[in-house]
Amino acid sequence: MKSKLLLTIFLPVCSLAFAMPTAYLPFGPWTRVSNEPILSPQGATWESAGTFNPATVLHNGRIVMLYRAQDASGTSRLGYAENTDGLHFTRRPEPVLSPEADYEKDGGIEDPRLQQFGRTYYLTYTGYNKKDAQLCLATSRDLLHWERKGVILPAYKGNWNRGWTKSGAIVPEKIDGRYWMYWLGTSADKTDQMGLSYSDDLLNWTEATQTPVLPRRPGKFDSRVVEPGPPPIFTKDGIVLIYNGADDKLVYSTGVAVFDRKDPRKLISRTDEPVFGPEKEWEKVGQVPNVVFVEGMARLGGRWFFYYGGADKYVGVAKSLAR
């Protein structure tokens, strides 16, 4: 079945008029694989209002996607879908993770990211209880049964964070014997920026910088929000991190940052313009307008696939040739 992951059939796509990434990147310009969502809300229960913000990982020759699913009351759970061709996903009828802990109740489980070390999958997610949002962790061996590890970055704490914590993107290799994770916090000026922490055991995390490791840039596409996307790619040229930026009008688009592979605090380069942004009607109109929000990615043969939420209601996919 693994040979099927070397995709040979693609849908016609529209080119995007965004700036080229830097020379450090392992992929070229992005194009949509499908002009329509690949996952949409369905039914009248747990995924009736929204299916968006997908995390992905390769598992037993298939792409497994954990996506945020929202019911009519606004409570979020994680749904499970899988495929072998990068595009056509089959969903399980029930969620694989639903709010149970006090830090999840009523609001739910949001913003998943997936990383694998050994035989264990690590899921970072936002636990939201309608009061606070905090970065949490769960682990699994099969992606279906999850063990909660609790809140790993509490809200309102840290060197510069003054608000909620979200979006934990764990670096796929240890550096200096430690695990590293990029995450989102809120600075004193009420803007959302990117932090960095390290850990010896993936459970207890220490902040690595006194200020945001990737700050916002006034006047650019990331002037208001700078939020980690999928777990970074570890390359010979650096740690490549896709991130989600929002401007002063809260239009969300995609940027790329490259950090030093020996020092994840050190920024090497950063795109001045987005590499991807909202164009389609379903990316502009939904629960939150004008949003493409990348959380999942997978390399299949000679191509990268990027899975994103559209307008906080749908899941879409883009692709790029690998370099």
Secondary structure as GFF3:
##gff-version 3
##sequence-region A 1 323
A	DSSP	three_ten_helix	2	5	.	.	.	ID=ss1
A	DSSP	beta_strand	31	32	.	.	.	ID=ss2
A	DSSP	beta_strand	50	59	.	.	.	ID=ss3
A	DSSP	beta_strand	62	70	.	.	.	ID=ss4
A	DSSP	beta_strand	76	83	.	.	.	ID=ss5
A	DSSP	beta_strand	90	91	.	.	.	ID=ss6
A	DSSP	beta_strand	108	117	.	.	.	ID=ss7
A	DSSP	beta_strand	120	128	.	.	.	ID=ss8
A	DSSP	beta_strand	133	140	.	.	.	ID=ss9
A	DSSP	beta_strand	147	153	.	.	.	ID=ss10
A	DSSP	beta_strand	166	170	.	.	.	ID=ss11
A	DSSP	beta_strand	179	186	.	.	.	ID=ss12
A	DSSP	beta_strand	192	199	.	.	.	ID=ss13
A	DSSP	beta_strand	205	207	.	.	.	ID=ss14
A	DSSP	beta_strand	225	228	.	.	.	ID=ss15
A	DSSP	beta_strand	233	235	.	.	.	ID=ss16
A	DSSP	beta_strand	238	246	.	.	.	ID=ss17
A	DSSP	beta_strand	252	259	.	.	.	ID=ss18
A	DSSP	beta_strand	267	270	.	.	.	ID=ss19
A	DSSP	alpha_helix	281	284	.	.	.	ID=ss20
A	DSSP	beta_strand	292	300	.	.	.	ID=ss21
A	DSSP	beta_strand	303	310	.	.	.	ID=ss22
A	DSSP	beta_strand	314	321	.	.	.	ID=ss23
###
